[in-house]
Amino acid sequence: MTEAATALTARNRIERLRAQHGDGVVVTAPSELDYYAHDVFSLGEALLAVLIPESTDQLQAMIPELAAADIPMIARGGGLSYTDAFLAARPGCVLIDTSRLNRILEIQRDDRYVVAECGVTWAQLFEALEPLGLRTPYFGPLSGLEATLGGALSQGSVFLGSGVHGSVGDSVLSLDIATVSGDLLRTGAAAAPRTAPFFRYFGPDLTGLFLGDAGTLGIKLRVSLRLLEAPAHSEYLSWQFADAEAMFASMAELSRAALASECFGFDPLLAEMRMKRASISEDAGTMAKVVKRQGLLAGAKLAARGRGFLDTACHSAHAVIEADSKAALAERVRRARRLVRDGEEIPGSIPRALRGAPFAPPNTMLGPAGERWLPVHGIVPHSAARDCFAALQTRMLEEQACLDEHAIRIGFLFATVAAQGTLIEPVFYWPDSHTVYHRRRVEAGHRARIGEPEANPPAREQVARLRRDMAGILRAHGAVHFQLGKFYSYRAGRNPAALALLDAIKRELDPNGLFNPGSLVE
Ligand SMILES: Cc1cc2nc3c(=O)[nH]c(=O)nc-3n(C[C@H](O)[C@H](O)[C@H](O)COP(=O)(O)OP(=O)(O)OC[C@H]3O[C@@H](n4cnc5c(N)ncnc54)[C@H](O)[C@@H]3O)c2cc1C
C-alpha cells in the first residue's frame, strides 16, 4: 500500500471506532491532539487520535482494530513523565489515555494485597487504603495526584516509601496486560488456575519482564500490589551540612540501616527554590493537610518554624522515620541521630510538610519566577555518589559561561533508594515561555502568581544539550535510569545475549512494532 492509502485506511478505522464508541472516547479535535502531543519539555509528532476508553473491555476490543490497520499505539497514564515517553516518534500514532480505567477492584485485607486498574492514581490508592491503616510498600511519586500506577510500572518510579522499600517494581505481585491481539496476558502466580494474585513467583518471573518496558510489550490493564500495615507513628528529621560529601555519607548510613521511609536531600540552589516556592507557614493548603493527617501539634510546630530554619547556603538531608509503636519510633530516631555525623540538626519542617500533603498539584513543574523546569537523573551505588556528583559539578563549571549567558540554573535533588542506591537528580531552571501543557497542568492561580517569562528557544536548546551531557556523565558512573522514554540510552554496550532475548520477546508479542515505537531502540 502507498503511504497515502495507509493513512486513509487509518483515518477510516478511527472513524469506525468513533461510530462504535462515540466522540467522548475517540477524540480528534485539533486542540486536544496538540495538548496530548506535549510533555513537560517536548512536542512529539502529530497524533492521529486520542482514545480515552471507559473500561478495560472496551480497550481490549479496540487494540486489535488498531493493529489490523497497522496503527501504532502509545499508552498514557497521567502524562507526567518528561522523556518523550508517551510522545509519538512518528506521525500517525494513536494515544491511549488510561485515566478512566480507574477502579480499585479488590482490597484484600487478610491476604495483604490490592488489585487496581492501571489508570488509578497513586493519590487515589493511598486515600482508599489510609482509612484501613494499610499502604503499599512503595506508595507513589511526588506527582501521584495525577500520575498513575500504569505509568510508574511501565518506566520505574521512586520516592514515597523508597528509602526502605525500593522502587515500584519491588511492590508488584502480578499484572494483567492487553496484547496486540487484544488477549489477556496474566503474570505472577495468578496465571495458574485457582490462584489469587497474592504471590509473584511460581516459575519464571514474567511480571518483571513488563516492568520498565516503556509500554512496548503491551498495555497494562490491572496490577496486584503488596500491602503492609501503615506504621502508626512517625517523626521528621532534617540536618544541614557544610558540604555534599558529608550529606552523602549520612544519607548512605541512614539508607544502609533502613531507617528512613524517605531520605532525600537538596543542594543549596534547590533549597533556595524550595524555600522561595512555598513559604511553608504561609501555605494554608499544606498546613490544613498537616493538621488533618498529623494533628494540631504538628501543625503548630510547622507554623512556629516558618521558613527561616534552613540555611540555603548548605546541603541538607531530610528523613521520615516511621515505626509501629512510640518506643520503637524513639529507638529508630535515636539510631538515626547517632548515624548522622557532621550534620547540624534543624527543624524537620520539610519532611513534615511533605508527608502532610504527599500528593500536591504538580506546580513544581515551573520555577518560582515562572521559569521552565526539567530534571534528569540516575541512581548510583552509594559508593559512587560523591565522585559522580563531583563530575557533574565539574561539567557545570566548564559550562559556566553558557549557563550565565542563558540564565540557566541547575539545582540537585538527592534521595536514597532501599539500602543500595543514591539518586542524583540535576534539575534545570531557565526563563522561557509556557506551553499548552503547563497551562493545563499548573493551577491557574499559581501560574498567575509566578508569571511567565518570554520565549527563549536558545536557552531551551542549551538545556537539551546539557541534559544529554549530564545523562552521559551519570551513565559513565554506572547509574541506572528510570523513565527511559525516548531519551536515556538503553542498548549501548548492553549484554548482547540479554538484548537478543528481549528483541525475540518483542517480536513474539508485537511483531509489527505497534506498541510505543521509538522506545528502547537506542
Ligand atoms: C512535578 C513532578 C514530580 C515528579 N515526581 C516524581 C517522583 O517523585 N518520582 C518519580 O519516579 N517520578 C516523578 N515524576 C515523573 C513522573 O511523574 C513519574 O515517572 C510517573 O510515574 C509518571 O506516571 P504517569 O502516569 O504520568 O505516566 P506517563 O507519563 O503517562 O507514562 C509513562 C510511560 O508509561 C507508559 N504507560 C503509561 N501507562 C501505561 C499502561 N497502562 N500500559 C503500558 N504502558 C503505560 C507510557 O507509554 C510511557 O512510556 C515527577 C514528575 C513531575 C512533573
The ligand as a Gaussian input file, in Angstrom:
#p B3LYP/6-31G(d) Opt

LIG

0 1
 C        6.063000      17.612000      39.412000
 C        6.557000      16.214000      39.117000
 C        7.019000      15.426000      40.156000
 C        7.503000      14.138000      39.889000
 N        7.932000      13.357000      40.939000
 C        8.387000      12.118000      40.691000
 C        8.823000      11.279000      41.773000
 O        8.761000      11.635000      42.937000
 N        9.288000      10.040000      41.459000
 C        9.312000       9.577000      40.173000
 O        9.723000       8.435000      39.967000
 N        8.910000      10.344000      39.145000
 C        8.437000      11.581000      39.371000
 N        7.995000      12.354000      38.329000
 C        7.992000      11.797000      36.968000
 C        6.626000      11.100000      36.602000
 O        5.569000      11.736000      37.201000
 C        6.635000       9.662000      37.033000
 O        7.582000       8.998000      36.299000
 C        5.273000       8.944000      36.922000
 O        5.447000       7.583000      37.295000
 C        4.659000       9.007000      35.551000
 O        3.390000       8.415000      35.612000
 P        2.285000       8.760000      34.536000
 O        1.040000       8.035000      34.886000
 O        2.182000      10.229000      34.378000
 O        2.937000       8.109000      33.254000
 P        3.032000       8.682000      31.759000
 O        3.975000       9.815000      31.750000
 O        1.680000       8.922000      31.221000
 O        3.666000       7.437000      31.000000
 C        4.948000       6.986000      31.307000
 C        5.306000       5.781000      30.442000
 O        4.493000       4.672000      30.812000
 C        3.763000       4.176000      29.686000
 N        2.454000       3.789000      30.201000
 C        1.600000       4.522000      30.951000
 N        0.533000       3.789000      31.294000
 C        0.683000       2.565000      30.718000
 C       -0.088000       1.372000      30.689000
 N       -1.260000       1.250000      31.333000
 N        0.408000       0.313000      29.992000
 C        1.593000       0.372000      29.335000
 N        2.351000       1.493000      29.327000
 C        1.918000       2.561000      30.026000
 C        3.714000       5.336000      28.703000
 O        3.598000       4.873000      27.367000
 C        5.055000       5.985000      28.955000
 O        6.043000       5.288000      28.231000
 C        7.521000      13.658000      38.567000
 C        7.035000      14.460000      37.519000
 C        6.552000      15.720000      37.795000
 C        6.045000      16.540000      36.656000

